[in-house]
């Protein structure tokens, strides 16, 4: 083969590999320099009224970077709390309305007794009841309250970490019923006048108890595809967290395929202790892949500001969060 033709063939083969292989999602390793300008960020610093004050204090700690995302949970012990009982969300609504560029992210349980470690048989029955519409009224109440509070654009992280076993609203016992129930909740809340909610589908990183793709309810009922991505299991480096089945790279590819923005409502240190390389990897990943938002879980053992157990990671977080503004 003539030399010029050989060069052309090699170039074409290389290009084809880059376009079709896993490298379509850059791995964002720790040595790379990400683009300037961070995505919207914040931290989970509690869900009560004092958490709003803590966000202001975090703003001072990170310097020129400004946290614009407030993240809260609705307790899932009983239905009245999942409905956003009076007084529970008022302070978050006031904070959200304080600036136009702020975002309120709210984790919404799909079932009561959500952390009671109930049997798979019980979960199947509850999912079936939800799919039949027996719990519609609770989500109608929540939607109306959020609209009345002036936060109709809240991002709702509905049934988070459904691929695991922690929560009653888990998907594994009956994925088909889980998806029908999710669809029913979204339809119910979207029917409330004045709402502009965004519904976020957020599994744990990795396979966990069931591949999270088995639980995806469909593009018509999902606005954002999130991922909770803590530094675990023990001994797993960040690069493997990217490449593992159903990991960070798979998440980005899946969202791109479905035309959805990504988000990271929960991330932080965990099984590997004070691990600055993980924090550096995650922040570089965010800068490269531009999620809608990211919020670190800022309490021990996960955090970097309120938790003093992770000083090296704290220094990296503070430095890289402020970097684009330096």
PALUM-819793 format. One line per 3 residues: their letters; for each residue z, x, y of N, C-alpha, C, CB. Coordinates in pm, whole numbers, plus 50000, padded with zeros to 5 digits. Glycine has a CB too. Example, Ala and Ser with C-alpha at 12.3 -4.5 7.8 and 13.67 -1.06 7.14 Angstrom:
REM residues 2
as> 50780,51319,49431,50780,51230,49550,50780,51320,49670,50905,51131,49553 ~ 50708,51285,49775,50714,51367,49894,50787,51290,50003,50572,51408,49940
//
This chain:
REM residues 326
xxx> 50000,50086,49880,50000,50000,50000,50000,50089,50124,50124,49903,50001 ~ 49910,50067,50223,49910,50148,50344,50046,50141,50414,49799,50101,50439 ~ 50084,50252,50480,50216,50262,50542,50242,50151,50645,50231,50397,50608
xxx> 50147,50120,50737,50174,50012,50835,50201,49878,50767,50058,49998,50931 ~ 50123,49850,50659,50143,49724,50588,50278,49721,50518,50032,49701,50488 ~ 50318,49836,50460,50447,49845,50393,50561,49817,50493,50464,49983,50328
xxx> 50552,49872,50611,50655,49850,50715,50663,49703,50752,50626,49935,50840 ~ 50543,49641,50764,50541,49499,50801,50606,49413,50693,50398,49454,50826 ~ 50575,49442,50564,50632,49365,50454,50783,49378,50451,50574,49410,50322
xxx> 50833,49501,50465,50979,49524,50466,51045,49446,50579,51010,49673,50479 ~ 50981,49447,50694,51039,49376,50809,51045,49226,50783,50957,49404,50936 ~ 50937,49172,50723,50935,49028,50695,51039,48988,50592,50798,48987,50648
xxx> 51054,49071,50487,51155,49043,50384,51295,49046,50444,51145,49143,50268 ~ 51322,49143,50528,51453,49154,50593,51481,49032,50680,51461,49281,50679 ~ 51379,48990,50757,51397,48873,50842,51426,48748,50760,51274,48851,50928
xxx> 51352,48732,50649,51376,48615,50563,51517,48614,50509,51277,48612,50448 ~ 51569,48730,50470,51706,48736,50418,51807,48698,50523,51737,48876,50366 ~ 51783,48741,50646,51877,48707,50753,51876,48559,50783,51843,48786,50879
xxx> 51758,48496,50771,51748,48354,50806,51801,48263,50697,51607,48319,50834 ~ 51797,48307,50572,51836,48218,50462,51970,48248,50402,51733,48223,50356 ~ 52024,48366,50419,52147,48405,50353,52270,48370,50431,52145,48550,50326
xxx> 52388,48408,50377,52515,48378,50442,52528,48440,50580,52628,48425,50356 ~ 52448,48543,50609,52460,48608,50739,52418,48517,50853,52377,48733,50741 ~ 52365,48397,50822,52333,48303,50929,52457,48268,51010,52272,48177,50872
xxx> 52576,48281,50951,52701,48263,51024,52763,48400,51040,52798,48164,50950 ~ 52756,48459,51162,52815,48592,51181,52961,48592,51142,52798,48639,51326 ~ 53006,48700,51083,53143,48704,51032,53245,48735,51140,53153,48805,50923
xxx> 53202,48785,51254,53296,48803,51363,53410,48895,51329,53351,48672,51406 ~ 53381,49009,51269,53485,49101,51227,53566,49155,51343,53425,49215,51152 ~ 53677,49221,51310,53770,49263,51413,53713,49367,51508,53893,49316,51350
xxx> 53610,49440,51465,53556,49544,51551,53450,49495,51648,53500,49652,51469 ~ 53413,49366,51641,53306,49317,51725,53358,49273,51861,53236,49202,51657 ~ 53270,49278,51960,53305,49233,52093,53250,49094,52114,53253,49331,52201
xxx> 53332,48993,52124,53283,48856,52136,53231,48828,52276,53393,48757,52101 ~ 53155,48720,52293,53107,48684,52426,53222,48652,52520,53013,48565,52417 ~ 53196,48669,52650,53299,48640,52750,53321,48491,52762,53260,48700,52887
xxx> 53442,48453,52804,53473,48313,52829,53527,48243,52706,53353,48242,52878 ~ 53657,48208,52705,53716,48147,52586,53690,47998,52580,53865,48173,52583 ~ 53696,47938,52460,53695,47792,52451,53828,47737,52502,53669,47747,52305
xxx> 53834,47607,52518,53959,47544,52558,54067,47576,52456,53942,47390,52574 ~ 54187,47609,52503,54293,47645,52411,54425,47585,52457,54306,47797,52399 ~ 54518,47586,52365,54653,47541,52392,54741,47585,52277,54658,47387,52412
xxx> 54854,47517,52259,54946,47551,52151,55026,47426,52116,55039,47669,52191 ~ 55063,47417,51988,55158,47314,51951,55297,47367,51980,55141,47272,51801 ~ 55364,47306,52076,55497,47351,52118,55599,47238,52106,55493,47403,52263
xxx> 55567,47138,52023,55654,47023,52004,55585,46897,52052,55787,47042,52078 ~ 55639,46780,52012,55573,46655,52051,55659,46570,52143,55538,46575,51927 ~ 55780,46615,52177,55865,46534,52264,55837,46569,52410,56014,46556,52231
xxx> 55917,46510,52501,55892,46527,52644,55912,46671,52690,55983,46436,52723 ~ 55996,46748,52622,56017,46888,52664,55896,46974,52633,56141,46945,52594 ~ 55808,46929,52544,55690,47007,52511,55597,47022,52630,55615,46943,52395
xxx> 55592,46921,52717,55508,46931,52836,55557,47045,52925,55509,46798,52914 ~ 55688,47058,52938,55743,47170,53016,55708,47303,52951,55895,47157,53030 ~ 55712,47308,52818,55680,47433,52749,55535,47475,52771,55708,47419,52600
xxx> 55444,47378,52780,55305,47413,52807,55293,47482,52943,55216,47287,52803 ~ 55366,47435,53042,55365,47499,53173,55419,47641,53165,55447,47418,53274 ~ 55522,47662,53084,55578,47796,53069,55481,47887,52994,55713,47790,52994
xxx> 55412,47833,52894,55310,47911,52824,55200,47952,52920,55251,47831,52708 ~ 55164,47866,53012,55063,47897,53112,55101,48022,53191,55042,47777,53207 ~ 55226,48031,53227,55271,48149,53300,55270,48275,53214,55409,48127,53354
xxx> 55300,48259,53086,55308,48375,52996,55172,48437,52969,55371,48334,52865 ~ 55068,48355,52953,54936,48411,52921,54863,48464,53043,54851,48306,52854 ~ 54914,48441,53162,54852,48501,53280,54742,48414,53338,54797,48635,53246
xxx> 54625,48475,53359,54516,48404,53426,54454,48296,53340,54410,48502,53468 ~ 54460,48310,53208,54408,48206,53120,54496,48082,53131,54400,48255,52972 ~ 54434,47965,53128,54509,47840,53147,54498,47751,53024,54457,47766,53271
xxx> 54609,47721,52958,54604,47625,52846,54562,47487,52896,54742,47617,52775 ~ 54458,47433,52837,54406,47302,52879,54419,47197,52771,54262,47314,52921 ~ 54476,47235,52656,54485,47142,52544,54631,47116,52511,54410,47197,52421
xxx> 54668,46991,52509,54800,46951,52463,54785,46883,52327,54868,46856,52564 ~ 54865,46928,52231,54854,46872,52096,54987,46814,52053,54807,46978,51995 ~ 54982,46691,52003,55103,46621,51962,55079,46552,51828,55147,46518,52069
xxx> 55188,46514,51763,55183,46443,51636,55246,46305,51653,55256,46522,51524 ~ 55194,46210,51580,55265,46084,51560,55344,46096,51430,55168,45962,51556 ~ 55476,46081,51433,55552,46086,51309,55502,45981,51210,55702,46066,51337
xxx> 55498,46016,51084,55444,45926,50983,55547,45864,50893,55346,45997,50901 ~ 55674,45858,50939,55777,45803,50850,55769,45652,50839,55914,45844,50900 ~ 55724,45583,50946,55712,45439,50940,55596,45395,51031,55845,45370,50983
xxx> 55547,45275,51006,55429,45226,51076,55451,45213,51226,55387,45093,51019 ~ 55569,45179,51270,55592,45162,51414,55567,45293,51489,55736,45114,51439 ~ 55591,45405,51424,55565,45534,51491,55417,45571,51486,55648,45645,51426
xxx> 55352,45535,51376,55207,45559,51370,55135,45475,51475,55153,45526,51229 ~ 55193,45363,51513,55137,45280,51620,55160,45340,51759,55198,45141,51614 ~ 55232,45453,51768,55261,45513,51898,55363,45430,51974,55134,45527,51980
xxx> 55480,45412,51914,55581,45322,51968,55609,45349,52116,55710,45334,51888 ~ 55647,45247,52193,55665,45260,52337,55752,45379,52375,55725,45133,52394 ~ 55706,45454,52474,55778,45570,52524,55742,45701,52457,55923,45548,52508
xxx> 55682,45695,52339,55656,45819,52265,55545,45902,52327,55621,45787,52122 ~ 55443,45838,52381,55325,45910,52429,55313,45912,52581,55201,45849,52371 ~ 55407,45853,52651,55396,45842,52797,55386,45979,52864,55514,45765,52853
xxx> 55471,46073,52824,55472,46204,52890,55344,46281,52863,55593,46285,52844 ~ 55287,46263,52744,55160,46328,52713,55047,46267,52796,55127,46318,52562 ~ 55050,46137,52814,54948,46072,52896,54955,46121,53040,54964,45919,52891
xxx> 55076,46134,53092,55092,46183,53229,55040,46326,53242,55238,46177,53272 ~ 55071,46409,53143,55021,46547,53146,54869,46549,53142,55078,46628,53027 ~ 54808,46472,53051,54662,46470,53039,54596,46429,53170,54619,46375,52927
xxx> 54652,46331,53238,54590,46279,53360,54615,46368,53482,54640,46140,53387 ~ 54699,46472,53463,54728,46561,53574,54611,46648,53617,54842,46648,53539 ~ 54515,46672,53524,54394,46751,53554,54278,46695,53475,54416,46901,53522
xxx> 54162,46689,53538,54045,46631,53474,53997,46711,53353,53933,46619,53573 ~ 54021,46843,53354,53968,46927,53247,54062,46941,53127,53935,47064,53301 ~ 54171,46866,53127,54264,46873,53015,54218,46785,52898,54403,46832,53060
xxx> 54270,46817,52780,54236,46745,52658,54365,46714,52582,54137,46828,52569 ~ 54378,46590,52538,54492,46552,52454,54443,46538,52311,54558,46420,52504 ~ 54507,46610,52220,54475,46606,52077,54595,46547,52005,54438,46749,52021
xxx> 54573,46442,51928,54683,46369,51865,54660,46357,51716,54700,46231,51928 ~ 54751,46413,51636,54745,46397,51490,54796,46258,51452,54828,46507,51418 ~ 54714,46184,51379,54744,46045,51343,54752,46033,51190,54636,45948,51400
xxx> 54871,46004,51135,54881,45979,50991,54805,45853,50952,55027,45967,50948 ~ 54755,45851,50831,54684,45734,50781,54775,45640,50702,54568,45777,50693 ~ 54892,45691,50660,54984,45610,50581,55128,45637,50622,54967,45638,50431
xxx> 55212,45536,50609,55356,45553,50632,55418,45631,50516,55426,45416,50649 ~ 55542,45677,50539,55612,45764,50442,55523,45885,50409,55649,45684,50311 ~ 55468,45942,50514,55360,46038,50496,55405,46173,50441,55291,46060,50626
xxx> 55533,46205,50450,55581,46331,50395,55689,46308,50290,55636,46420,50508 ~ 55678,46199,50217,55779,46161,50118,55748,46213,49978,55793,46012,50114 ~ 55639,46289,49962,55602,46349,49832,55593,46243,49723,55703,46457,49792
xxx> 55512,46143,49748,55497,46030,49658,55390,46058,49553,55462,45903,49737 ~ 55391,45981,49445,55304,46006,49330,55158,45975,49362,55350,45923,49211 ~ 55069,46033,49282,54928,46004,49296,54900,45856,49273,54847,46089,49200
xxx> 54970,45795,49179,54949,45653,49152,54982,45569,49275,55034,45607,49031 ~ 55092,45603,49342,55129,45532,49465,55023,45552,49572,55267,45581,49516 ~ 54976,45677,49587,54876,45706,49689,54748,45626,49663,54845,45856,49693
xxx> 54705,45619,49539,54585,45542,49507,54599,45396,49551,54555,45548,49355 ~ 54713,45338,49524,54736,45198,49562,54731,45182,49714,54871,45148,49508 ~ 54793,45277,49785,54795,45268,49931,54656,45287,49991,54891,45372,49987
xxx> 54581,45381,49938,54445,45401,49988,54360,45276,49964,54380,45522,49920 ~ 54375,45214,49850,54301,45092,49821,54337,44981,49918,54327,45047,49678 ~ 54466,44969,49949,54509,44867,50044,54450,44894,50182,54662,44861,50052
xxx> 54452,45021,50222,54393,45056,50350,54244,45028,50355,54418,45201,50381 ~ 54175,45060,50247,54030,45037,50241,53998,44888,50247,53972,45099,50113 ~ 54090,44803,50202,54070,44657,50209,54102,44600,50347,54156,44587,50104
xxx> 54157,44682,50435,54185,44636,50571,54328,44590,50594,54095,44525,50605 ~ 54418,44615,50499,54555,44565,50513,54634,44636,50622,54627,44579,50382 ~ 54588,44752,50666,54661,44827,50768,54586,44834,50901,54688,44967,50719
xxx> 54480,44754,50915,54399,44758,51038,54484,44738,51163,54290,44652,51032 ~ 54578,44643,51158,54652,44605,51278,54728,44723,51338,54751,44493,51246 ~ 54777,44815,51255,54852,44928,51308,54764,45018,51394,54914,45008,51192
xxx> 54642,45036,51354,54551,45122,51429,54494,45050,51552,54436,45169,51339 ~ 54486,44918,51546,54452,44842,51666,54558,44859,51773,54434,44694,51632 ~ 54684,44851,51730,54795,44868,51825,54789,45007,51888,54931,44846,51755
xxx> 54769,45110,51807,54763,45246,51859,54648,45260,51959,54746,45347,51745 ~ 54532,45210,51924,54416,45223,52014,54443,45154,52147,54291,45162,51948 ~ 54499,45035,52143,54527,44962,52267,54630,45035,52353,54577,44821,52235
xxx> 54730,45094,52288,54831,45167,52364,54773,45290,52432,54947,45208,52274 ~ 54688,45363,52362,54627,45482,52422,54538,45443,52540,54545,45559,52316 ~ 54463,45337,52526,54379,45290,52637,54466,45248,52754,54289,45173,52593
xxx> 54572,45174,52726,54662,45127,52833,54731,45242,52904,54766,45032,52776 ~ 54758,45350,52833,54821,45468,52893,54724,45552,52974,54884,45553,52786 ~ 54597,45518,52971,54498,45592,53048,54444,45716,52980,54555,45630,53176
xxx> 54457,45722,52846,54404,45836,52771,54307,45787,52662,54520,45920,52708 ~ 54202,45716,52701,54109,45661,52603,54016,45765,52542,54027,45554,52667 ~ 54021,45889,52595,53935,45996,52545,54010,46094,52454,53873,46073,52662
xxx> 54124,46052,52402,54204,46138,52315,54125,46177,52190,54335,46066,52275 ~ 54142,46303,52148,54087,46350,52020,54188,46314,51913,54057,46505,52023 ~ 54148,46236,51815,54239,46188,51710,54213,46264,51581,54221,46035,51689
xxx> 54310,46347,51541,54300,46423,51416,54357,46334,51307,54377,46562,51424 ~ 54270,46256,51249,54309,46149,51157,54320,46203,51014,54208,46032,51163 ~ 54435,46179,50950,54451,46215,50809,54430,46363,50781,54355,46136,50727
xxx> 54487,46449,50865,54464,46592,50856,54513,46650,50721,54535,46663,50972 ~ 54451,46762,50686,54484,46837,50563,54477,46748,50439,54625,46899,50574 ~ 54379,46662,50439,54363,46566,50330,54328,46631,50197,54257,46467,50366
xxx> 54279,46755,50200,54242,46823,50076,54361,46889,50008,54136,46927,50103 ~ 54479,46882,50069,54599,46939,50010,54685,46836,49940,54680,47008,50116 ~ 54813,46872,49919,54905,46781,49849,55029,46748,49932,54947,46842,49717
xxx> 55036,46797,50057,55156,46779,50137,55178,46635,50178,55148,46866,50261 ~ 55072,46565,50212,55085,46435,50278,55046,46318,50187,55001,46433,50404 ~ 55111,46203,50212,55075,46082,50140,54929,46045,50168,55168,45967,50179
xxx> 54879,46075,50288,54740,46039,50320,54638,46138,50261,54723,46032,50472 ~ 54673,46200,50152,54582,46296,50089,54465,46225,50021,54658,46382,49988 ~ 54358,46298,50005,54232,46244,49954,54222,46251,49802,54117,46317,50015
xxx> 54283,46351,49740,54260,46384,49600,54275,46271,49500,54349,46489,49562 ~ 54376,46185,49512,54391,46080,49411,54275,45981,49403,54517,46004,49437 ~ 54203,45962,49515,54090,45867,49513,54000,45895,49633,54140,45718,49514
xxx> 53910,45994,49625,53825,46028,49739,53740,45912,49789,53734,46142,49702 ~ 53689,45829,49700,53604,45718,49743,53683,45618,49828,53543,45646,49621 ~ 53805,45584,49783,53888,45491,49861,53932,45556,49992,54010,45448,49780
xxx> 53960,45686,49987,54001,45757,50110,53892,45748,50215,54035,45905,50079 ~ 53769,45770,50175,53657,45766,50271,53636,45625,50324,53528,45818,50204 ~ 53649,45524,50240,53636,45386,50288,53746,45353,50387,53639,45288,50170
xxx> 53867,45402,50358,53980,45376,50448,53959,45445,50582,54112,45423,50384 ~ 53919,45571,50582,53888,45643,50706,53786,45564,50788,53834,45786,50676 ~ 53678,45522,50721,53572,45448,50790,53628,45322,50854,53460,45412,50692
xxx> 53715,45253,50782,53772,45129,50833,53859,45155,50957,53856,45059,50723 ~ 53940,45262,50954,54023,45296,51070,53937,45326,51191,54113,45415,51039 ~ 53833,45406,51173,53746,45442,51284,53678,45318,51342,53641,45544,51240
xxx> 53626,45233,51257,53562,45110,51305,53661,45022,51381,53503,45031,51187 ~ 53783,45013,51330,53886,44931,51394,53920,44983,51533,54011,44926,51308 ~ 53939,45113,51545,53978,45170,51674,53862,45174,51773,54034,45310,51654
xxx> 53742,45194,51723,53626,45193,51813,53597,45054,51868,53503,45247,51740 ~ 53646,44951,51801,53622,44814,51847,53710,44775,51965,53645,44717,51733 ~ 53809,44858,52000,53900,44827,52110,53831,44857,52244,54032,44907,52097
xxx> 53832,44763,52331,53763,44776,52460,53821,44891,52542,53774,44645,52539 ~ 53732,44973,52597,53772,45082,52686,53793,45215,52618,53895,45045,52756 ~ 53789,45220,52485,53815,45345,52414,53695,45439,52421,53849,45316,52267
xxx> 53725,45569,52423,53624,45674,52413,53675,45783,52318,53590,45735,52554 ~ 53745,45743,52213,53807,45838,52122,53704,45927,52053,53889,45764,52018 ~ 53750,46047,52016,53674,46133,51926,53758,46151,51800,53639,46271,51992
xxx> 53698,46125,51685,53769,46130,51558,53737,46263,51489,53730,46010,51467 ~ 53844,46334,51454,53830,46470,51399,53872,46474,51252,53914,46569,51481 ~ 53783,46524,51170,53806,46545,51027,53852,46689,51008,53676,46514,50942
xxx> 53978,46709,50964,54037,46843,50962,54106,46873,50830,54136,46858,51076 ~ 54040,46946,50740,54103,46991,50617,54177,47123,50636,53999,47006,50506 ~ 54252,47164,50534,54301,47300,50523,54185,47394,50494,54408,47312,50414
xxx> 54198,47519,50540,54099,47621,50502,54107,47646,50351,54123,47752,50581 ~ 53990,47664,50288,53987,47693,50146,53975,47567,50062,54110,47770,50105 ~ 53977,47587,49933,53957,47474,49843,54079,47383,49837,53923,47523,49704
xxx> 54198,47440,49828,54322,47367,49813,54316,47279,49687,54351,47281,49940 ~ 54368,47155,49693,54374,47072,49573,54240,47011,49537,54475,46962,49591 ~ 54154,46995,49635,54022,46935,49615,53929,46993,49720,54027,46778,49624
xxx> 53804,47022,49689,53712,47070,49793,53702,46969,49906,53573,47096,49734 ~ 53721,47014,50028,53727,46920,50139,53595,46848,50164,53770,46991,50265 ~ 53486,46904,50119,53358,46836,50136,53353,46706,50057,53244,46927,50091
xxx> 53433,46694,49950,53436,46570,49872,53497,46454,49952,53517,46592,49743 ~ 53569,46487,50057,53640,46385,50135,53566,46345,50263,53779,46436,50170 ~ 53458,46413,50295,53390,46387,50422,53335,46245,50425,53276,46489,50444
xxx> 53374,46164,50526,53338,46022,50525,53201,45989,50582,53440,45947,50600 ~ 53131,46087,50637,52997,46060,50689,52987,46081,50839,52956,45920,50655 ~ 52869,46122,50883,52850,46160,51023,52873,46047,51120,52712,46213,51042
xxx> 52848,45923,51079,52864,45810,51170,53010,45787,51208,52808,45684,51108 ~ 53103,45843,51130,53246,45816,51151,53326,45942,51184,53305,45750,51028 ~ 53258,46050,51213,53323,46177,51248,53257,46232,51374,53313,46280,51131
xxx> 53340,46273,51470,53288,46332,51593,53310,46483,51600,53354,46268,51713 ~ 53415,46531,51534,53450,46673,51536,53491,46713,51395,53565,46703,51640 ~ 53452,46833,51352,53495,46884,51222,53588,47002,51246,53372,46927,51134
xxx> 53715,46980,51220,53816,47082,51244,53853,47157,51118,53939,47019,51304 ~ 53947,47250,51134,54003,47321,51019,54139,47376,51058,53908,47435,50972 ~ 54240,47355,50972,54370,47419,50985,54365,47548,50906,54487,47325,50936
xxx> 54391,47660,50972,54361,47791,50911,54474,47890,50937,54229,47847,50966 ~ 54578,47885,50854,54690,47978,50866,54661,48107,50788,54821,47912,50815 ~ 54740,48210,50820,54722,48341,50755,54789,48339,50618,54780,48455,50844
xxx> 54717,48290,50522,54763,48280,50384,54641,48274,50293,54854,48156,50364 ~ 54658,48300,50163,54779,48341,50091,54816,48487,50118,54761,48321,49942 ~ 54927,48527,50063,54975,48664,50082,54871,48763,50031,55110,48685,50008
xxx> 54845,48864,50114,54753,48970,50076,54607,48944,50104,54768,48998,49935 ~ 54571,48826,50152,54430,48797,50180,54394,48844,50322,54402,48647,50164 ~ 54304,48942,50336,54265,48987,50469,54180,48884,50540,54189,49119,50460
xxx> 54168,48899,50671,54094,48801,50749,53950,48787,50702,54097,48839,50896 ~ 53885,48899,50669,53745,48894,50627,53727,48805,50503,53693,49034,50598 ~ 53824,48805,50414,53815,48719,50297,53841,48573,50333,53915,48763,50190
xxx> 53926,48548,50433,53945,48412,50481,53815,48355,50539,54056,48409,50587 ~ 53734,48443,50593,53603,48401,50642,53511,48365,50526,53540,48510,50727 ~ 53506,48452,50425,53404,48441,50320,53442,48351,50202,53373,48576,50269
xxx> 53569,48320,50185,53611,48246,50066,53542,48110,50058,53763,48227,50066 ~ 53531,48054,49937,53475,47919,49925,53553,47820,50010,53476,47874,49778 ~ 53482,47741,50087,53540,47641,50176,53624,47706,50287,53626,47543,50096
xxx> 53592,47829,50320,53664,47902,50424,53601,47887,50561,53671,48048,50388 ~ 53630,47983,50648,53589,47973,50788,53437,47968,50804,53645,48090,50866 ~ 53365,48055,50733,53220,48055,50746,53160,47926,50691,53160,48176,50673
xxx> 53212,47877,50578,53163,47752,50521,53185,47636,50617,53232,47724,50387 ~ 53298,47638,50686,53329,47534,50784,53225,47532,50896,53470,47557,50843 ~ 53193,47649,50950,53095,47657,51058,52958,47610,51010,53086,47802,51113
xxx> 52919,47653,50890,52789,47612,50837,52783,47461,50816,52761,47684,50705 ~ 52891,47404,50761,52894,47260,50734,52882,47182,50865,53025,47221,50660 ~ 52958,47221,50967,52953,47150,51095,52815,47161,51159,53059,47206,51191
xxx> 52755,47278,51151,52621,47296,51207,52521,47206,51136,52576,47443,51197 ~ 52530,47200,51004,52440,47115,50926,52452,46969,50967,52470,47130,50777 ~ 52573,46926,51001,52597,46786,51035,52593,46759,51185,52731,46743,50981
xxx> 52563,46861,51264,52548,46844,51407,52676,46810,51480,52450,46738,51433 ~ 52789,46867,51433,52920,46836,51492,52984,46962,51552,53012,46774,51387 ~ 53059,46947,51661,53138,47060,51710,53253,47090,51615,53193,47031,51851
xxx> 53301,47214,51618,53415,47254,51537,53540,47262,51623,53389,47389,51468 ~ 53656,47265,51558,53784,47279,51627,53886,47339,51530,53834,47142,51682 ~ 53994,47393,51587,54100,47453,51506,54235,47405,51561,54092,47611,51509
xxx> 54278,47284,51519,54403,47229,51573,54528,47302,51527,54414,47085,51536 ~ 54523,47366,51409,54638,47442,51361,54592,47577,51308,54714,47364,51250 ~ 54651,47682,51363,54633,47815,51306,54755,47896,51345,54499,47882,51355
xxx> 54775,48008,51276,54890,48092,51307,54928,48181,51190,55009,48006,51347 ~ 55020,48268,51215,55070,48363,51115,55146,48287,51006,55161,48470,51180 ~ 55157,48352,50888,55231,48282,50783,55272,48381,50673,55147,48167,50723
xxx> 55199,48386,50564,55242,48459,50445,55239,48611,50461,55155,48421,50328 ~ 55164,48660,50559,55148,48805,50576,55226,48861,50695,55003,48838,50591 ~ 55322,48783,50744,55413,48834,50846,55344,48859,50979,55478,48959,50799
xxx> 55398,48956,51051,55346,48994,51183,55215,49070,51161,55450,49082,51263 ~ 55104,49000,51170,54973,49053,51129,54875,49048,51247,54917,48973,51008 ~ 54875,49148,51333,54787,49144,51450,54639,49141,51416,54815,49262,51538
xxx> 54602,49196,51299,54459,49194,51262,54411,49051,51237,54435,49281,51137 ~ 54496,48966,51182,54461,48826,51165,54442,48758,51300,54569,48752,51083 ~ 54535,48781,51393,54525,48719,51525,54400,48767,51596,54650,48751,51609
xxx> 54372,48896,51589,54251,48950,51650,54127,48887,51587,54246,49104,51637 ~ 54127,48877,51455,54014,48817,51386,53990,48673,51428,54033,48825,51237 ~ 54097,48594,51434,54083,48453,51471,54033,48438,51615,54216,48380,51454
xxx> 54088,48514,51708,54047,48500,51848,53902,48545,51866,54139,48582,51939 ~ 53860,48649,51796,53720,48689,51802,53630,48582,51739,53701,48825,51730 ~ 53677,48520,51632,53602,48413,51567,53581,48296,51663,53675,48365,51440
xxx> 53688,48258,51735,53676,48150,51831,53577,48185,51943,53814,48118,51892 ~ 53587,48306,51993,53498,48345,52102,53352,48345,52058,53537,48483,52154 ~ 53328,48381,51933,53191,48385,51883,53136,48245,51854,53183,48471,51758
xxx> 53218,48158,51792,53167,48031,51742,53196,47912,51833,53224,48004,51607 ~ 53266,47932,51943,53279,47835,52051,53326,47697,52005,53148,47822,52120 ~ 53447,47686,51947,53496,47554,51909,53522,47467,52031,53624,47567,51826
xxx> 53530,47337,52008,53567,47245,52114,53703,47284,52172,53570,47100,52062 ~ 53795,47326,52085,53926,47374,52128,53991,47446,52012,54016,47256,52178 ~ 54100,47519,52043,54184,47579,51940,54327,47579,51990,54138,47724,51905
xxx> 54421,47547,51899,54563,47543,51936,54646,47610,51827,54612,47396,51958 ~ 54715,47716,51862,54802,47787,51770,54931,47707,51751,54833,47930,51821 ~ 54989,47713,51632,55118,47650,51606,55226,47748,51651,55136,47612,51453
xxx> 55284,47724,51765,55370,47825,51826,55518,47801,51797,55346,47830,51976 ~ 55554,47818,51672,55695,47820,51630,55702,47911,51509,55749,47674,51598 ~ 55820,47958,51474,55833,48050,51361,55808,47977,51230,55972,48116,51361
xxx> 55735,48039,51135,55690,48178,51136,55551,48199,51194,55693,48231,50997 ~ 55490,48093,51250,55348,48099,51285,55319,48155,51424,55290,47964,51275 ~ 55415,48146,51515,55385,48160,51657,55388,48300,51714,55477,48080,51730
xxx> 55346,48306,51841,55338,48433,51913,55410,48431,52046,55193,48470,51935 ~ 55453,48315,52090,55524,48306,52218,55669,48264,52196,55454,48208,52312 ~ 55691,48146,52138,55828,48101,52116,55894,48172,51998,55828,47952,52092
xxx> 55816,48230,51908,55870,48301,51792,55874,48451,51820,55787,48271,51665 ~ 55992,48511,51814,56007,48654,51843,55991,48742,51720,56141,48679,51906 ~ 55956,48682,51606,55944,48759,51483,55810,48832,51471,55961,48668,51364
xxx> 55718,48809,51566,55583,48862,51555,55540,48938,51681,55484,48748,51526 ~ 55613,49043,51718,55584,49109,51848,55447,49174,51855,55688,49214,51875 ~ 55399,49234,51745,55267,49299,51751,55156,49195,51765,55243,49386,51624
xxx> 55168,49088,51691,55069,48981,51702,55075,48915,51839,55091,48876,51592 ~ 55195,48902,51892,55211,48844,52024,55138,48925,52130,55359,48834,52059 ~ 55148,49058,52121,55081,49144,52217,54929,49129,52209,55120,49290,52194
xxx> 54877,49119,52086,54732,49102,52069,54688,48966,52124,54693,49115,51920 ~ 54762,48861,52092,54727,48727,52141,54723,48724,52293,54827,48623,52089 ~ 54826,48778,52354,54834,48773,52500,54722,48854,52564,54971,48825,52548
xxx> 54694,48970,52508,54590,49056,52563,54452,48994,52550,54593,49192,52493 ~ 54418,48943,52431,54285,48890,52409,54263,48754,52472,54257,48882,52262 ~ 54370,48676,52485,54357,48547,52552,54327,48565,52699,54483,48463,52534
xxx> 54387,48667,52759,54365,48692,52902,54241,48776,52928,54486,48761,52961 ~ 54186,48841,52826,54078,48939,52844,53959,48888,52925,54029,48983,52710 ~ 53905,48767,52895,53785,48728,52968,53808,48706,53118,53729,48603,52908
xx> 53936,48701,53160,53968,48675,53300,54009,48802,53373,54078,48571,53311 ~ 54013,48916,53299,54063,49039,53358,53967,49102,53457,54095,49138,53250
//
